[in-house]
């Protein structure tokens, strides 16, 4: 599998560690792969904001990936 290096905030890193530590995921790579799958699906459906700094896209229903992933994680916790 190809490797990619990215920079993330300390809060994002803590969130990934927490998802693994809580048993929801086997590894941090699994968390990132799922986030990317969600992003790709949402992008294909046109649910991603074109410009995350554009407040108008929020008003028109666009959502950022972080919001979608948070919703997905909340759903996973409710289902567990």
Secondary structure, DSSP 8 states (H G I E B T S, - for coil): ---------HHHHHHHHHHHHTTS-SSHHHHHHHHHHHHHHHHHHT-B-SSTT-HHHHHTT-B-HHHHHHHHHHHHHHH-
